[in-house]
Amino acid sequence: MTRRLLVPLLAALSLLAVPAVAPAKVNVLVGVGDQNPSMFSNASYQQLKLKRTRYFIEWNAIRDPAELAKADAFVKAARASKIKVLLHISSDDLRPGKARLPSVARYKTAVRALVARYRPMGVTDWGVWNEANHKTQPTFKSPKRAAQFYKAFRTFSCSGCKIVALDVLDQAGVERYIKRWLSAAGSAGRQAKVIGIHNYSEVNRKKTKGTSKFPGTKRIIDAVRKKNKRARYWYTETGALVKFESFKCDEKGTRPVNRLKFMFALAKKFDRYVERLYSYNWTGADCLNRFDAGLTKADGSTRPGYLTFRSNLKNFKK
């Protein structure tokens, strides 16, 4: 072979030897929320190599040994697995309209004690109040009180902590709720760094454009940005419903698989603003409860949605 032919051939072969560059991952950190510490010992969960989870705790759990024991077990199991917990303050009665709205003073006393208990256990991610605008929460009709809770939380001793200042569901009236919360929170609201979003309606109805009934991510972000352009957003609770109200049980996974793909697509679409995604949840209820969004069945075996979740997770950060 002549040198004239050999040189181009060697150049071409050298190009073939260059490894393909992996596509950049979507800049959204992904975790799975649950209430059951057995999740951490599940082999299928461990294969995901996740680093974040979320747990919601009753606001007055400090006075309830049984609730504390459950939260302790979850946080300790997560820590043993080197997984960071977002601990989200929530109602002590999830029946619509039944929970009493605590005073700011009672909130401060109870929640400050929770921070003092779990901060030494490594909990540095906190939510002021879970899904504040939903009818199961006593803050449902009081964005002002939700704002007061945030201002109170900011006074707690919690070095290095990140705080989800406001956490809302994408339901009718959410934009009005955000407006009133921002007004009540004043400068603290304008400086809030993290806003939580539960976008179940958007994900499970595959609404690509927000409406007044199902506002979706964009309209929630737009409502916050009218007063606060510095905030970033965490999908603190999202996921594909296996069963819930009008969504009939689909354990075979046709609808949940489709919606999980859409959940990840939405996170990628809004990754300019969205920093984290906590899918809810891991432990399913075999469609025996009113709500079921588990990636697994009650016995821990995986549903079809698990494979979809694992496949899409490869394109995201952990």
C-alpha positions as CSV (number, residue, x, y, z in Angstrom):
1,M,0.0,0.0,0.0
2,T,1.4,3.4,-0.9
3,R,2.0,6.0,1.7
4,R,-0.5,8.3,-0.1
5,L,-3.3,5.8,0.7
6,L,-2.0,4.8,4.1
7,V,-2.1,8.2,5.7
8,P,-5.8,8.9,5.1
9,L,-6.7,5.4,6.1
10,L,-4.9,5.7,9.5
11,A,-6.6,9.1,10.1
12,A,-10.0,7.5,9.5
13,L,-9.3,4.6,11.8
14,S,-8.1,7.0,14.5
15,L,-11.5,8.8,14.4
16,L,-13.3,5.5,14.8
17,A,-11.3,4.9,18.0
18,V,-12.5,8.0,19.7
19,P,-15.2,7.1,22.2
20,A,-18.6,8.6,21.8
21,V,-19.4,11.5,24.1
22,A,-22.2,10.7,26.5
23,P,-25.1,13.2,26.2
24,A,-25.3,15.7,29.1
25,K,-27.7,14.7,31.8
26,V,-30.8,16.8,32.6
27,N,-29.9,19.1,35.4
28,V,-32.6,17.9,37.7
29,L,-31.9,15.7,40.8
30,V,-34.3,12.8,41.2
31,G,-35.4,10.9,44.3
32,V,-38.3,8.8,45.5
33,G,-40.5,9.7,48.4
34,D,-42.2,7.2,50.7
35,Q,-43.4,6.6,54.3
36,N,-42.0,3.1,54.6
37,P,-38.3,2.5,55.7
38,S,-38.3,-1.0,54.1
39,M,-37.9,0.8,50.8
40,F,-34.2,1.3,51.5
41,S,-33.5,-2.5,51.9
42,N,-35.4,-3.4,48.7
43,A,-32.9,-4.6,46.1
44,S,-34.7,-3.0,43.2
45,Y,-34.6,0.4,45.0
46,Q,-30.9,-0.1,45.7
47,Q,-30.2,-0.7,42.0
48,L,-31.4,2.9,41.3
49,K,-28.6,4.3,43.4
50,L,-30.7,7.3,44.5
51,K,-29.4,9.8,47.0
52,R,-32.6,11.6,48.0
53,T,-36.0,10.8,49.5
54,R,-38.9,12.6,51.1
55,Y,-41.0,11.9,54.2
56,F,-43.9,13.9,55.5
57,I,-44.4,14.3,59.2
58,E,-47.3,15.6,61.3
59,W,-46.5,19.1,62.5
60,N,-47.1,18.2,66.2
61,A,-45.4,14.8,66.0
62,I,-43.0,15.9,68.8
63,R,-45.9,15.2,71.2
64,D,-46.8,11.8,69.6
65,P,-44.4,9.0,70.5
66,A,-45.8,6.7,67.8
67,E,-45.3,9.3,65.0
68,L,-41.8,10.1,66.3
69,A,-40.9,6.4,66.2
70,K,-42.0,6.0,62.6
71,A,-40.1,9.1,61.5
72,D,-37.0,8.1,63.5
73,A,-37.1,4.7,61.8
74,F,-37.3,6.3,58.3
75,V,-34.6,8.9,58.9
76,K,-32.2,6.4,60.5
77,A,-32.7,3.9,57.7
78,A,-32.2,6.6,55.1
79,R,-29.0,7.8,56.8
80,A,-27.6,4.3,57.0
81,S,-28.1,4.1,53.3
82,K,-26.5,7.5,52.8
83,I,-29.7,9.0,51.4
84,K,-30.7,12.6,52.3
85,V,-34.3,13.1,53.6
86,L,-36.5,16.0,52.7
87,L,-38.7,16.2,55.9
88,H,-42.0,17.9,55.1
89,I,-44.3,19.3,57.8
90,S,-47.9,18.2,57.2
91,S,-51.3,18.0,58.8
92,D,-52.1,15.7,61.7
93,D,-55.5,14.8,60.1
94,L,-55.8,14.2,56.4
95,R,-59.6,14.1,56.3
96,P,-60.8,17.2,54.4
97,G,-61.8,20.0,56.6
98,K,-61.0,18.1,59.9
99,A,-57.6,19.4,60.8
100,R,-57.3,22.4,63.1
101,L,-55.0,25.2,61.9
102,P,-52.3,25.7,64.5
103,S,-51.4,29.1,65.8
104,V,-48.0,30.5,64.9
105,A,-46.9,30.1,68.5
106,R,-47.9,26.4,68.6
107,Y,-46.2,25.8,65.2
108,K,-43.0,27.4,66.3
109,T,-42.8,25.3,69.5
110,A,-43.6,22.0,67.9
111,V,-41.7,22.4,64.6
112,R,-38.6,23.9,66.2
113,A,-38.5,20.8,68.4
114,L,-38.6,18.6,65.3
115,V,-35.8,20.6,63.7
116,A,-33.7,20.2,66.9
117,R,-34.4,16.5,66.9
118,Y,-33.7,15.7,63.2
119,R,-31.0,18.2,62.2
120,P,-28.4,16.3,64.3
121,M,-29.5,13.2,62.3
122,G,-28.5,14.8,59.1
123,V,-31.8,16.3,57.9
124,T,-31.0,19.6,56.2
125,D,-33.9,19.7,53.7
126,W,-37.2,20.9,55.1
127,G,-40.7,21.8,53.9
128,V,-42.6,24.4,55.9
129,W,-46.0,22.9,55.1
130,N,-46.9,20.1,52.7
131,E,-49.4,20.9,49.9
132,A,-50.6,24.0,51.7
133,N,-53.5,24.8,49.3
134,H,-55.1,21.3,49.4
135,K,-58.4,20.7,51.2
136,T,-56.8,18.1,53.5
137,Q,-54.5,20.7,55.0
138,P,-55.6,23.3,57.6
139,T,-53.7,26.0,55.6
140,F,-56.2,25.4,52.7
141,K,-58.0,28.6,53.2
142,S,-55.2,30.5,54.9
143,P,-52.2,31.4,52.7
144,K,-51.5,34.1,55.3
145,R,-50.9,31.5,58.0
146,A,-48.8,29.5,55.6
147,A,-46.7,32.6,55.0
148,Q,-46.4,33.2,58.8
149,F,-45.2,29.6,59.2
150,Y,-42.5,30.2,56.7
151,K,-41.4,33.4,58.4
152,A,-41.3,31.5,61.7
153,F,-39.3,28.6,60.3
154,R,-36.6,31.0,59.1
155,T,-35.9,31.9,62.7
156,F,-35.1,28.3,63.7
157,S,-31.5,27.2,64.2
158,C,-30.8,25.0,61.2
159,S,-27.3,25.6,59.8
160,G,-26.9,24.5,56.2
161,C,-30.6,23.8,55.7
162,K,-32.6,24.3,52.6
163,I,-36.3,25.3,53.1
164,V,-39.2,24.7,50.8
165,A,-41.0,28.0,51.6
166,L,-44.3,27.2,49.9
167,D,-45.6,23.9,48.6
168,V,-48.7,23.8,46.4
169,L,-50.8,21.4,44.3
170,D,-51.6,22.3,40.7
171,Q,-55.3,22.7,41.2
172,A,-57.8,25.4,40.6
173,G,-57.1,28.6,42.5
174,V,-53.4,27.9,43.0
175,E,-52.3,31.2,41.4
176,R,-54.6,33.2,43.7
177,Y,-53.2,31.3,46.7
178,I,-49.6,32.1,45.6
179,K,-50.5,35.7,45.2
180,R,-51.9,36.0,48.7
181,W,-49.0,34.0,50.2
182,L,-46.5,36.3,48.6
183,S,-48.4,39.4,49.8
184,A,-48.5,38.0,53.4
185,A,-44.9,36.8,53.3
186,G,-43.6,40.2,52.2
187,S,-39.8,40.5,51.7
188,A,-39.3,36.9,53.0
189,G,-41.5,35.6,50.2
190,R,-39.7,37.7,47.6
191,Q,-36.4,36.2,48.8
192,A,-37.6,32.6,49.1
193,K,-35.2,30.2,47.4
194,V,-37.3,27.1,47.0
195,I,-40.9,26.6,46.0
196,G,-42.5,23.1,46.0
197,I,-44.9,21.9,43.3
198,H,-47.1,18.8,43.2
199,N,-48.0,18.5,39.6
200,Y,-50.2,15.4,39.7
201,S,-52.9,16.9,37.4
202,E,-50.4,17.9,34.8
203,V,-48.6,14.6,34.8
204,N,-51.6,12.3,35.0
205,R,-53.9,14.2,32.6
206,K,-51.0,15.0,30.2
207,K,-52.0,18.6,30.1
208,T,-49.4,20.3,27.9
209,K,-51.0,23.7,28.4
210,G,-52.2,25.0,31.8
211,T,-55.8,25.9,32.4
212,S,-57.6,27.6,35.3
213,K,-58.8,24.2,36.4
214,F,-55.4,22.4,35.9
215,P,-52.8,25.2,36.0
216,G,-49.6,23.1,35.6
217,T,-46.0,23.9,36.2
218,K,-45.7,27.0,33.9
219,R,-48.6,28.9,35.5
220,I,-47.3,28.2,39.0
221,I,-43.8,29.4,38.1
222,D,-45.2,32.5,36.4
223,A,-47.4,33.3,39.4
224,V,-44.3,33.1,41.7
225,R,-42.1,35.1,39.4
226,K,-44.4,38.1,39.5
227,K,-42.8,38.8,42.8
228,N,-39.9,36.5,43.1
229,K,-37.5,35.7,40.2
230,R,-34.8,34.1,42.3
231,A,-36.7,31.1,43.5
232,R,-36.1,27.6,42.1
233,Y,-38.6,24.8,42.1
234,W,-38.7,21.3,43.4
235,Y,-41.3,18.8,42.3
236,T,-41.7,17.7,46.0
237,E,-44.4,15.2,45.0
238,T,-45.2,13.9,41.6
239,G,-45.8,10.6,40.0
240,A,-48.0,8.3,38.0
241,L,-51.3,7.3,39.6
242,V,-52.1,3.6,39.6
243,K,-55.4,4.4,41.3
244,F,-57.0,7.6,42.6
245,E,-60.6,8.7,42.3
246,S,-61.4,8.9,38.5
247,F,-58.2,7.0,37.7
248,K,-59.2,3.4,37.9
249,C,-56.8,0.7,39.0
250,D,-54.2,0.0,36.4
251,E,-51.7,-2.4,37.9
252,K,-50.7,-3.7,34.5
253,G,-49.1,-0.4,34.0
254,T,-50.3,0.9,30.6
255,R,-51.3,4.3,31.9
256,P,-48.7,4.6,34.7
257,V,-45.9,3.8,32.3
258,N,-47.0,6.5,29.9
259,R,-47.4,9.1,32.6
260,L,-44.0,8.3,34.1
261,K,-42.4,9.0,30.8
262,F,-44.4,12.3,30.7
263,M,-43.3,13.2,34.2
264,F,-39.6,13.0,33.2
265,A,-40.3,14.9,30.0
266,L,-41.9,17.7,32.0
267,A,-38.9,17.9,34.3
268,K,-36.6,18.2,31.3
269,K,-38.8,20.9,29.7
270,F,-38.7,23.0,32.8
271,D,-35.1,22.2,33.9
272,R,-34.3,25.9,33.7
273,Y,-36.3,26.4,36.8
274,V,-36.8,22.9,38.4
275,E,-33.9,21.6,40.5
276,R,-35.3,18.4,42.0
277,L,-38.0,15.8,41.4
278,Y,-39.3,13.5,44.1
279,S,-41.5,10.8,42.7
280,Y,-44.2,9.5,45.0
281,N,-44.2,6.8,45.9
282,W,-42.3,3.5,46.2
283,T,-44.6,1.2,48.2
284,G,-47.9,0.5,46.4
285,A,-51.1,-0.6,48.0
286,D,-52.3,-3.2,45.5
287,C,-55.2,-0.8,44.6
288,L,-56.8,-1.5,48.0
289,N,-56.5,2.0,49.2
290,R,-58.0,5.2,47.8
291,F,-54.6,6.4,46.6
292,D,-51.9,4.2,45.0
293,A,-49.0,5.5,43.0
294,G,-46.4,2.9,44.0
295,L,-43.5,1.8,41.8
296,T,-43.9,-1.6,43.5
297,K,-46.7,-3.8,44.8
298,A,-47.3,-4.0,48.5
299,D,-45.0,-7.1,48.8
300,G,-42.1,-5.1,47.3
301,S,-42.1,-6.7,43.8
302,T,-41.8,-4.2,41.0
303,R,-44.6,-3.0,38.7
304,P,-44.0,-2.2,35.0
305,G,-43.6,1.5,35.9
306,Y,-40.4,0.7,37.8
307,L,-38.6,-0.3,34.6
308,T,-39.8,3.0,32.9
309,F,-38.6,5.0,35.9
310,R,-35.2,3.2,35.9
311,S,-34.7,3.7,32.2
312,N,-35.5,7.5,32.3
313,L,-33.5,8.0,35.4
314,K,-30.3,7.4,33.4
315,N,-30.8,10.8,31.8
316,F,-31.1,12.7,35.0
317,K,-28.9,13.5,38.0
318,K,-29.1,11.8,41.4
